[in-house]
Amino acid sequence: MEMPVTERLGLHIKRVEQELMAAKHAALRPLGLTVPQYAALYTLADRPGLSAAALARACLVTPQTVATVLANLEAKELVTRRPHPWHRKVTEVHLTDEGHRLLALADVEAVAVERRIADGFSPEEREQLIELLGRVSAQLAGPSEQG
């Protein structure tokens, strides 16, 4: 069954996602951070001590991607890894003081990008957009119809 390009919601969602990532990359580049590095710092600030595997799940990336991100953040002395107090095979990841400092600067830039988006909508429209995107997620997570 054919579907006109204008009705293919996935293309619209992908385009906007790519534009959002490009805007965030541009905003974070002067600070020496990538979007995945910022996401990892942001997540670790909220949930200190996560393992690399838990961080990958929280950031919606592969374990391989998180390994690379963490290696780069560790090289920049923005995170430290240390053994979990009781689980010998688990390593916890924590922000350093410099990681917290750089995250604060990066968050100002990331929030500015988010505000640019939000400013294009009324509060009601923002709420509706969030609800609609939630419905997209629910549709994708639910059982697919095999035709």
C-alpha positions as CSV (number, residue, x, y, z in Angstrom):
1,M,0.0,0.0,0.0
2,E,1.4,3.3,-1.0
3,M,1.6,6.4,1.1
4,P,2.3,9.9,-0.2
5,V,5.6,11.5,1.1
6,T,3.6,14.3,2.8
7,E,1.8,11.8,4.9
8,R,4.9,9.9,6.1
9,L,5.2,11.1,9.6
10,G,8.5,9.3,10.1
11,L,10.2,11.6,7.6
12,H,8.9,14.7,9.4
13,I,9.9,13.3,12.8
14,K,13.4,12.4,11.5
15,R,13.9,15.8,9.8
16,V,13.1,17.6,13.0
17,E,15.2,15.3,15.1
18,Q,18.2,15.9,12.8
19,E,17.6,19.7,12.9
20,L,17.4,19.6,16.8
21,M,20.7,17.6,17.0
22,A,22.4,20.0,14.6
23,A,21.3,23.0,16.6
24,K,22.5,21.3,19.9
25,H,25.8,20.3,18.3
26,A,26.4,23.9,17.2
27,A,25.5,25.2,20.6
28,L,27.8,22.7,22.5
29,R,30.8,22.7,20.1
30,P,32.4,25.8,21.5
31,L,32.4,24.1,24.9
32,G,34.2,21.0,23.4
33,L,31.2,18.7,23.9
34,T,29.1,16.6,21.6
35,V,25.4,16.0,22.2
36,P,26.0,12.4,23.4
37,Q,28.6,13.7,25.9
38,Y,26.3,16.3,27.1
39,A,23.5,13.7,27.5
40,A,25.8,11.5,29.5
41,L,26.9,14.4,31.8
42,Y,23.3,15.5,32.3
43,T,22.1,12.0,33.1
44,L,25.0,11.4,35.5
45,A,24.3,14.7,37.3
46,D,20.8,13.4,37.9
47,R,21.8,9.8,38.7
48,P,25.3,9.7,40.0
49,G,27.0,6.3,40.2
50,L,25.3,4.7,37.2
51,S,27.0,1.9,35.5
52,A,28.0,2.2,31.9
53,A,25.2,-0.2,30.9
54,A,22.6,1.7,32.8
55,L,23.9,5.0,31.4
56,A,23.6,3.6,27.8
57,R,19.9,2.6,28.5
58,A,19.2,6.0,30.1
59,C,20.7,7.9,27.1
60,L,19.1,5.5,24.5
61,V,22.4,4.6,23.0
62,T,24.3,1.3,22.5
63,P,26.8,0.2,25.1
64,Q,29.6,0.6,22.5
65,T,28.6,4.3,22.1
66,V,28.6,4.9,25.8
67,A,32.0,3.3,26.1
68,T,33.4,5.7,23.6
69,V,31.6,8.7,25.2
70,L,32.9,7.7,28.7
71,A,36.4,7.2,27.4
72,N,36.4,10.8,25.9
73,L,34.8,12.3,29.0
74,E,37.3,10.5,31.2
75,A,40.2,11.8,29.1
76,K,38.8,15.3,29.6
77,E,38.7,14.6,33.3
78,L,34.9,15.3,33.4
79,V,34.0,11.9,34.8
80,T,35.6,9.2,37.0
81,R,34.9,5.6,37.2
82,R,35.3,3.6,40.4
83,P,34.3,0.1,41.6
84,H,30.9,-0.2,43.1
85,P,31.1,-0.6,46.9
86,W,29.6,-4.2,46.9
87,H,29.4,-5.4,43.3
88,R,32.9,-6.1,42.2
89,K,32.2,-6.4,38.5
90,V,30.2,-3.1,38.4
91,T,31.9,0.2,37.9
92,E,30.2,3.4,38.9
93,V,30.5,6.6,36.9
94,H,30.5,10.0,38.6
95,L,31.0,13.6,37.5
96,T,34.1,15.4,38.6
97,D,34.0,19.0,39.8
98,E,35.1,20.1,36.3
99,G,32.3,17.8,34.8
100,H,29.7,19.6,37.0
101,R,31.1,23.0,36.0
102,L,31.1,22.3,32.3
103,L,27.6,20.7,32.5
104,A,26.3,23.9,34.0
105,L,27.7,25.9,31.0
106,A,26.5,23.3,28.5
107,D,23.0,23.2,30.0
108,V,22.6,27.0,29.5
109,E,23.3,26.4,25.8
110,A,21.1,23.3,25.5
111,V,18.2,25.1,27.3
112,A,18.5,28.0,24.9
113,V,17.9,25.6,22.0
114,E,14.9,24.1,23.8
115,R,13.5,27.6,24.5
116,R,13.8,28.5,20.8
117,I,11.6,25.5,20.0
118,A,9.1,26.2,22.9
119,D,8.8,29.9,22.0
120,G,7.2,28.9,18.7
121,F,4.2,27.5,20.6
122,S,1.7,28.7,23.1
123,P,1.6,26.8,26.4
124,E,-1.4,24.8,25.2
125,E,0.3,23.9,21.9
126,R,3.4,22.8,23.7
127,E,1.3,20.5,26.0
128,Q,-0.6,19.2,22.9
129,L,2.7,18.5,21.1
130,I,4.1,16.6,24.0
131,E,0.8,14.6,24.2
132,L,0.9,13.9,20.4
133,L,4.6,12.8,20.6
134,G,3.6,10.5,23.5
135,R,0.9,9.0,21.3
136,V,3.5,8.4,18.6
137,S,5.7,6.5,21.1
138,A,2.7,4.5,22.3
139,Q,1.8,3.5,18.7
140,L,5.4,2.4,18.1
141,A,5.6,0.5,21.4
142,G,2.3,-1.3,20.9
143,P,1.6,-4.4,18.8
144,S,2.2,-3.8,15.1
145,E,-0.4,-4.8,12.6
146,Q,0.9,-7.2,10.1
147,G,-0.9,-6.9,6.9
